[in-house]
């Protein structure tokens, strides 16, 4: 996939999730869902998504599905790029919302936002990455995590580049102007 010709400005949806008492979520930064942002051709492999993210300084990549239980990262933001299959990803904890992700979709999840896979096809595969290659922690909405997680979330820096569109895109427009 060639970044300059194969990334398209698809539909962008945003969701802001308030603290629900269990999951801090992120009442300042919206989740960004880029529907159809990656134009993947039949011969493309998953490495094309990894390269795109890495070129935009989102690394520490992994290739897998999304956990089927609520979790969040308090020390970094996360991007997911769907390579194949489909999944219903629940965002924001029990009071949140469900989004269907399919091949070519991208979701950017701010630090603190709970997420889980509630119904994925057997072939669902995505790439995850983090700005500046940050290491991620795992939090599950437990009371003993809360105070340190809230402090961590406040201190997570804004990414300098959108993982898909680089110096442009929804992240730059919607996050850096907060």
SESE-163878 format. One record per residue: z, x, y of N, C-alpha, C in turn; residue number from 1; residue in one letter. Coordinates in Angstrom, 3 decimals. Last residue first. Layout:
# SESE-163878
SITE	nup	neast	nnorth	caup	caeast	canorth	cup	ceast	cnorth	i	aa
SITE	Z	X	Y	Z	X	Y	Z	X	Y	NUM	A
...
This chain:
# SESE-163878
SITE	nup	neast	nnorth	caup	caeast	canorth	cup	ceast	cnorth	i	aa
SITE	21.192	-7.940	20.940	22.462	-8.699	20.846	23.517	-8.083	21.729	178	X
SITE	18.902	-6.600	20.677	19.107	-7.280	21.964	20.368	-8.118	21.958	177	X
SITE	18.684	-5.687	18.142	19.039	-4.714	19.177	19.246	-5.348	20.546	176	X
SITE	17.996	-7.991	16.633	19.283	-7.315	16.461	19.634	-6.420	17.648	175	X
SITE	15.497	-8.968	17.389	16.613	-9.901	17.240	17.967	-9.222	17.078	174	X
SITE	13.683	-6.789	17.653	13.743	-7.838	18.663	15.022	-8.661	18.585	173	X
SITE	14.208	-5.264	15.370	14.262	-4.640	16.694	14.431	-5.711	17.769	172	X
SITE	13.836	-7.227	13.384	15.102	-6.515	13.506	15.236	-5.910	14.894	171	X
SITE	11.155	-8.085	13.734	12.283	-8.967	13.983	13.599	-8.252	14.171	170	X
SITE	9.028	-5.511	15.211	9.517	-6.441	14.213	10.781	-7.165	14.603	169	X
SITE	8.802	-1.941	15.739	8.602	-3.328	16.162	9.317	-4.238	15.170	168	X
SITE	9.110	0.474	14.566	9.636	0.333	15.930	9.449	-1.071	16.489	167	X
SITE	8.819	-0.913	11.391	9.143	0.288	12.157	9.746	-0.010	13.508	166	X
SITE	8.413	-3.072	9.734	7.541	-2.926	10.888	7.857	-1.724	11.782	165	X
SITE	10.322	-2.765	7.614	8.931	-3.131	7.350	8.025	-2.731	8.514	164	X
SITE	12.817	-2.045	8.631	12.361	-1.450	7.370	10.898	-1.726	7.041	163	X
SITE	12.969	-1.087	12.028	12.836	-2.213	11.115	12.296	-1.637	9.797	162	X
SITE	15.068	1.558	13.183	13.756	1.045	12.794	13.903	-0.171	11.896	161	X
SITE	17.691	2.060	13.677	16.741	2.414	14.736	15.355	1.849	14.466	160	X
SITE	20.347	-0.241	12.919	19.239	0.632	12.505	18.303	0.901	13.683	159	X
SITE	23.571	-0.083	14.383	22.295	-0.790	14.277	21.218	0.189	13.818	158	X
SITE	26.459	0.978	12.473	25.467	1.138	13.555	24.226	0.285	13.311	157	X
SITE	29.459	-0.596	11.833	28.153	-0.274	11.252	27.136	-0.161	12.382	156	X
SITE	31.915	-1.415	12.809	31.489	-0.040	13.079	30.146	0.342	12.474	155	X
SITE	32.457	-3.968	11.956	32.371	-3.730	13.405	31.764	-2.372	13.722	154	X
SITE	32.688	-3.482	9.201	31.543	-4.252	9.713	31.360	-4.010	11.207	153	X
SITE	35.192	-2.144	9.017	33.936	-1.475	8.676	32.739	-2.167	9.319	152	X
SITE	36.963	-4.216	9.705	36.883	-3.016	10.538	35.570	-2.271	10.283	151	X
SITE	36.506	-5.970	7.575	36.271	-6.414	8.955	36.136	-5.227	9.901	150	X
SITE	37.339	-4.332	5.422	35.944	-4.787	5.525	35.626	-5.227	6.950	149	X
SITE	40.073	-4.062	5.849	39.221	-2.868	5.958	37.753	-3.262	6.098	148	X
SITE	40.830	-6.798	5.520	41.106	-6.078	6.770	40.235	-4.829	6.913	147	X
SITE	39.764	-7.592	2.840	39.395	-8.196	4.109	39.641	-7.329	5.341	146	X
SITE	40.545	-6.875	0.346	39.418	-6.149	0.947	39.262	-6.449	2.441	145	X
SITE	42.510	-8.667	-0.472	42.911	-7.278	-0.237	41.786	-6.414	0.369	144	X
SITE	41.044	-11.037	-0.926	41.919	-10.928	0.241	42.270	-9.477	0.563	143	X
SITE	37.624	-10.717	-1.855	39.050	-10.686	-2.212	39.883	-10.432	-0.963	142	X
SITE	34.892	-10.623	-1.684	35.591	-11.734	-1.039	37.053	-11.824	-1.420	141	X
SITE	33.897	-8.321	-2.756	33.723	-9.559	-3.515	34.445	-10.756	-2.905	140	X
SITE	32.017	-5.348	-2.101	33.132	-6.228	-1.798	32.825	-7.600	-2.386	139	X
SITE	31.009	-2.072	-2.305	30.913	-3.389	-2.939	32.188	-4.154	-2.637	138	X
SITE	29.198	0.107	-0.071	30.387	-0.277	-0.817	30.141	-1.644	-1.442	137	X
SITE	26.549	2.492	0.061	27.060	1.135	0.221	28.337	0.948	-0.589	136	X
SITE	25.307	5.140	2.074	25.937	4.703	0.832	26.499	3.305	1.084	135	X
SITE	22.273	5.205	3.965	23.732	5.051	3.872	24.155	4.651	2.469	134	X
SITE	19.699	5.826	4.750	20.133	6.184	3.403	21.629	6.050	3.187	133	X
SITE	19.102	4.732	7.191	19.542	6.125	7.177	20.059	6.558	5.800	132	X
SITE	19.703	1.525	5.802	19.275	2.352	6.939	19.909	3.740	6.885	131	X
SITE	18.818	1.040	2.358	19.839	1.018	3.400	19.412	1.919	4.554	130	X
SITE	17.318	-1.106	-0.178	17.458	0.144	0.572	18.410	-0.084	1.745	129	X
SITE	15.824	-2.409	-3.157	16.869	-2.446	-2.143	16.948	-1.098	-1.455	128	X
SITE	13.186	-4.163	-4.539	13.643	-2.864	-4.079	14.719	-3.110	-3.035	127	X
SITE	13.052	-6.367	-7.416	12.984	-6.049	-5.996	13.435	-4.615	-5.753	126	X
SITE	11.932	-8.665	-9.746	12.218	-7.257	-9.487	12.054	-7.004	-7.998	125	X
SITE	11.791	-11.089	-12.221	12.158	-10.809	-10.838	12.569	-9.350	-10.690	124	X
SITE	11.115	-11.954	-14.751	10.415	-10.777	-14.241	10.756	-10.440	-12.790	123	X
SITE	12.592	-14.240	-15.155	12.863	-13.088	-16.018	12.218	-11.815	-15.487	122	X
SITE	13.564	-15.611	-11.962	12.672	-15.542	-13.117	12.978	-14.260	-13.896	121	X
SITE	16.857	-16.642	-11.012	15.706	-15.762	-10.892	14.848	-15.814	-12.141	120	X
SITE	19.270	-18.034	-9.402	18.248	-18.496	-10.334	17.011	-17.626	-10.155	119	X
SITE	21.076	-16.827	-7.763	21.557	-17.976	-8.532	20.532	-18.478	-9.537	118	X
SITE	22.147	-13.830	-6.608	20.985	-14.440	-7.263	21.504	-15.608	-8.092	117	X
SITE	23.893	-13.499	-3.482	23.839	-13.479	-4.948	22.573	-14.179	-5.413	116	X
SITE	25.866	-12.376	-0.688	24.592	-12.747	-1.295	24.697	-12.653	-2.810	115	X
SITE	27.550	-12.240	2.459	27.587	-12.422	1.008	26.208	-12.837	0.506	114	X
SITE	27.466	-9.950	5.021	26.908	-11.221	4.551	26.883	-11.254	3.020	113	X
SITE	28.333	-7.403	5.782	29.300	-8.489	5.710	28.784	-9.784	5.131	112	X
SITE	25.434	-6.254	7.441	26.724	-5.926	6.834	27.639	-7.148	6.885	111	X
SITE	22.521	-8.369	7.050	23.486	-7.609	7.847	24.761	-7.317	7.064	110	X
SITE	19.655	-8.077	5.236	20.994	-8.657	5.161	21.958	-7.805	5.985	109	X
SITE	16.410	-9.027	5.155	17.302	-8.015	5.724	18.665	-8.673	5.889	108	X
SITE	13.928	-9.574	2.770	15.112	-10.122	3.428	15.977	-8.956	3.892	107	X
SITE	10.530	-10.225	2.136	11.543	-9.233	2.479	12.708	-9.967	3.124	106	X
SITE	7.916	-11.010	-0.212	8.945	-11.393	0.756	9.935	-10.250	0.955	105	X
SITE	6.265	-10.161	-2.265	5.848	-9.902	-0.891	6.857	-10.295	0.171	104	X
SITE	7.139	-12.669	-4.529	6.407	-11.419	-4.325	5.921	-11.291	-2.879	103	X
SITE	9.858	-14.634	-3.143	8.748	-14.403	-4.068	8.077	-13.080	-3.698	102	X
SITE	12.866	-16.406	-2.748	12.109	-15.184	-2.474	11.068	-14.992	-3.562	101	X
SITE	14.387	-19.099	-1.308	13.550	-18.678	-2.422	12.744	-17.466	-1.985	100	X
SITE	17.755	-19.360	-0.314	16.371	-19.073	0.051	15.619	-18.642	-1.198	99	X
SITE	20.533	-21.360	0.482	19.715	-20.765	-0.567	18.304	-20.543	-0.030	98	X
SITE	23.478	-20.782	2.455	22.197	-21.434	2.206	21.432	-20.662	1.137	97	X
SITE	27.035	-21.261	2.448	25.814	-20.678	2.993	24.570	-21.497	2.708	96	X
SITE	29.468	-21.728	1.399	29.052	-22.618	2.490	27.729	-22.178	3.110	95	X
SITE	29.785	-19.650	-0.480	29.685	-21.051	-0.923	29.222	-22.034	0.147	94	X
SITE	27.796	-16.987	1.118	28.908	-17.526	0.336	28.729	-19.003	0.045	93	X
SITE	25.486	-16.037	2.368	26.583	-16.547	3.183	27.757	-17.107	2.428	92	X
SITE	22.797	-16.997	0.248	23.289	-16.153	1.324	24.459	-16.817	2.032	91	X
SITE	21.298	-16.904	-2.841	22.246	-17.641	-2.019	22.859	-16.669	-1.028	90	X
SITE	18.046	-16.867	-3.868	19.144	-16.017	-3.414	20.025	-16.844	-2.486	89	X
SITE	16.049	-17.446	-6.420	16.786	-18.204	-5.421	18.010	-17.363	-5.081	88	X
SITE	13.159	-15.519	-7.074	14.599	-15.720	-7.211	15.087	-16.609	-6.084	87	X
SITE	10.309	-14.378	-8.922	10.924	-15.180	-7.867	12.411	-15.284	-8.144	86	X
SITE	7.943	-11.673	-9.464	8.805	-12.775	-9.860	9.289	-13.571	-8.665	85	X
SITE	7.997	-8.479	-7.736	7.411	-9.496	-8.625	8.449	-10.554	-8.975	84	X
SITE	9.047	-7.309	-5.363	7.846	-6.777	-5.988	7.197	-7.794	-6.926	83	X
SITE	10.668	-7.894	-2.364	10.355	-8.452	-3.682	9.018	-7.913	-4.183	82	X
SITE	13.087	-6.000	-0.827	11.657	-6.291	-0.835	11.250	-6.716	-2.227	81	X
SITE	15.968	-6.052	1.071	15.421	-6.333	-0.254	13.945	-6.673	-0.084	80	X
SITE	18.245	-4.047	2.888	16.960	-4.727	2.836	16.577	-4.905	1.378	79	X
SITE	21.447	-4.061	4.484	20.627	-3.887	3.280	19.297	-4.610	3.451	78	X
SITE	23.973	-2.239	6.347	23.039	-3.349	6.199	22.189	-3.059	4.960	77	X
SITE	27.304	-1.078	5.547	25.886	-0.890	5.802	25.143	-2.223	5.734	76	X
SITE	29.905	-1.656	4.888	29.657	-0.405	5.595	28.177	-0.123	5.867	75	X
SITE	30.254	-3.880	3.369	30.906	-3.869	4.685	30.524	-2.654	5.514	74	X
SITE	28.306	-5.936	1.447	28.538	-4.545	1.805	29.120	-4.536	3.210	73	X
SITE	29.140	-8.402	-1.043	28.615	-7.980	0.251	28.960	-6.514	0.459	72	X
SITE	28.681	-11.019	-3.477	29.149	-9.694	-3.074	28.575	-9.401	-1.695	71	X
SITE	28.666	-13.446	-5.979	28.779	-13.151	-4.548	29.340	-11.752	-4.344	70	X
SITE	26.508	-12.743	-8.759	27.817	-13.111	-8.215	27.848	-12.706	-6.737	69	X
SITE	24.277	-11.612	-9.896	24.437	-13.067	-9.975	25.838	-13.524	-9.568	68	X
SITE	22.502	-9.054	-8.077	23.643	-9.520	-8.876	23.774	-11.036	-8.813	67	X
SITE	19.010	-8.862	-8.250	20.173	-9.011	-7.386	21.295	-9.570	-8.252	66	X
SITE	17.225	-6.305	-10.088	17.388	-7.671	-9.629	18.545	-7.694	-8.637	65	X
SITE	15.684	-3.212	-9.048	16.423	-4.040	-10.006	16.343	-5.493	-9.552	64	X
SITE	15.798	-0.100	-7.672	14.845	-1.103	-8.178	15.563	-1.905	-9.255	63	X
SITE	16.973	1.494	-4.629	17.134	1.114	-6.029	16.082	0.063	-6.369	62	X
SITE	17.343	4.105	-2.161	16.688	2.944	-2.773	17.085	2.734	-4.230	61	X
SITE	18.012	5.561	0.067	19.029	5.329	-0.953	18.605	4.101	-1.765	60	X
SITE	16.507	4.177	3.060	16.407	4.867	1.774	17.660	4.599	0.938	59	X
SITE	14.714	3.748	5.813	15.596	2.966	4.955	15.446	3.573	3.559	58	X
SITE	12.804	4.917	7.496	14.167	5.451	7.446	15.173	4.522	6.776	57	X
SITE	10.253	4.146	7.117	10.960	3.527	8.239	12.452	3.839	8.219	56	X
SITE	9.552	5.395	4.817	8.834	5.783	6.035	9.485	5.216	7.288	55	X
SITE	11.140	3.919	3.011	11.485	5.318	3.325	10.807	5.786	4.600	54	X
SITE	9.683	1.493	2.969	11.065	1.530	3.451	11.453	2.954	3.859	53	X
SITE	7.233	2.443	1.892	7.284	1.750	3.179	8.685	1.831	3.769	52	X
SITE	8.110	3.480	-0.585	7.517	4.358	0.425	7.556	3.728	1.809	51	X
SITE	8.970	1.140	-1.889	9.899	2.252	-1.650	9.388	3.157	-0.535	50	X
SITE	6.537	-0.187	-2.070	7.610	-0.753	-1.248	8.626	0.332	-0.911	49	X
SITE	5.140	1.503	-3.783	4.580	1.225	-2.460	5.643	0.633	-1.529	48	X
SITE	6.470	1.483	-6.193	6.656	2.648	-5.324	6.108	2.403	-3.918	47	X
SITE	5.552	-0.628	-7.647	6.767	-0.830	-6.851	7.031	0.315	-5.890	46	X
SITE	1.962	-0.580	-7.267	3.195	-0.486	-8.035	4.382	-0.571	-7.082	45	X
SITE	-1.076	-2.465	-7.106	0.039	-1.771	-6.453	1.220	-1.669	-7.402	44	X
SITE	-3.034	-4.017	-8.254	-2.882	-2.649	-8.726	-1.730	-1.877	-8.105	43	X
SITE	-2.865	-6.501	-6.846	-2.546	-6.416	-8.278	-2.329	-4.993	-8.792	42	X
SITE	-1.230	-5.854	-3.670	-2.422	-6.089	-4.478	-2.072	-5.934	-5.958	41	X
SITE	0.849	-7.240	-1.281	0.780	-6.428	-2.491	-0.441	-6.830	-3.307	40	X
SITE	1.737	-7.336	1.722	0.509	-7.758	1.040	0.313	-6.820	-0.150	39	X
SITE	4.741	-8.412	2.879	4.100	-7.331	2.134	2.879	-7.876	1.413	38	X
SITE	5.568	-10.791	4.037	5.375	-9.619	4.893	4.643	-8.475	4.192	37	X
SITE	6.166	-13.362	3.059	4.822	-12.824	2.913	4.543	-11.579	3.726	36	X
SITE	8.781	-13.887	5.254	7.976	-14.490	4.186	6.580	-13.878	4.199	35	X
SITE	11.488	-12.319	5.991	10.071	-12.145	6.305	9.269	-12.679	5.122	34	X
SITE	14.485	-13.138	7.223	13.655	-13.355	6.042	12.205	-13.314	6.486	33	X
SITE	17.488	-11.828	8.304	16.067	-11.969	8.627	15.282	-12.092	7.335	32	X
SITE	20.630	-12.910	9.376	19.819	-12.511	8.232	18.371	-12.754	8.642	31	X
SITE	21.751	-12.000	12.683	21.183	-12.944	11.718	20.572	-12.237	10.512	30	X
SITE	24.821	-10.838	13.914	23.476	-10.463	13.474	22.934	-11.466	12.460	29	X
SITE	27.236	-12.303	14.379	26.466	-11.730	15.481	25.016	-11.468	15.077	28	X
SITE	28.690	-13.092	12.183	28.376	-14.117	13.184	27.539	-13.607	14.352	27	X
SITE	28.422	-12.385	9.051	28.156	-11.664	10.288	27.742	-12.670	11.349	26	X
SITE	30.892	-12.441	6.441	29.531	-12.680	6.904	29.286	-11.906	8.187	25	X
SITE	33.386	-12.381	5.248	33.299	-12.211	6.699	31.944	-12.621	7.254	24	X
SITE	34.472	-14.753	2.932	33.440	-13.758	3.233	33.314	-13.626	4.747	23	X
SITE	36.724	-16.419	3.367	36.638	-15.554	2.183	35.657	-14.416	2.435	22	X
SITE	36.326	-17.459	5.869	37.689	-17.249	5.409	37.760	-16.384	4.162	21	X
SITE	33.734	-17.415	6.682	34.195	-18.646	6.033	35.622	-18.530	5.506	20	X
SITE	32.101	-16.392	9.544	33.180	-16.054	8.620	33.691	-17.360	8.011	19	X
SITE	28.725	-17.624	9.746	30.068	-17.413	10.276	31.011	-17.000	9.157	18	X
SITE	25.488	-16.491	9.703	26.572	-17.020	8.878	27.915	-16.623	9.471	17	X
SITE	22.267	-17.275	10.709	23.523	-16.642	11.101	24.622	-17.312	10.302	16	X
SITE	18.952	-16.687	9.817	20.158	-17.462	9.515	21.359	-16.641	9.982	15	X
SITE	15.440	-16.952	10.331	16.726	-16.321	10.604	17.856	-17.272	10.240	14	X
SITE	12.154	-16.151	9.220	13.241	-17.121	9.327	14.530	-16.355	9.577	13	X
SITE	8.859	-15.485	9.935	10.211	-14.929	9.973	11.204	-16.072	10.155	12	X
SITE	5.746	-15.235	8.296	6.741	-16.115	8.900	8.118	-15.452	8.838	11	X
SITE	4.252	-11.996	8.668	4.367	-13.329	8.087	5.382	-14.149	8.862	10	X
SITE	2.442	-9.624	9.597	3.508	-10.354	10.274	3.500	-11.792	9.745	9	X
SITE	1.889	-7.345	6.921	1.455	-8.432	7.798	2.663	-9.106	8.433	8	X
SITE	0.766	-4.347	5.789	1.968	-5.054	6.213	1.512	-6.119	7.187	7	X
SITE	-1.545	-2.945	5.350	-1.086	-3.864	4.326	0.239	-4.545	4.626	6	X
SITE	-2.215	-1.111	7.301	-3.127	-2.211	7.032	-2.575	-3.258	6.081	5	X
SITE	-0.193	0.734	7.620	-0.874	0.242	8.815	-1.764	-0.947	8.527	4	X
SITE	0.760	1.348	5.010	1.616	0.695	6.008	0.841	0.067	7.147	3	X
SITE	-0.915	0.682	2.112	-1.023	1.443	3.341	-0.260	0.702	4.438	2	X
SITE	0.000	0.853	-1.183	0.000	0.000	0.000	0.000	0.887	1.228	1	X
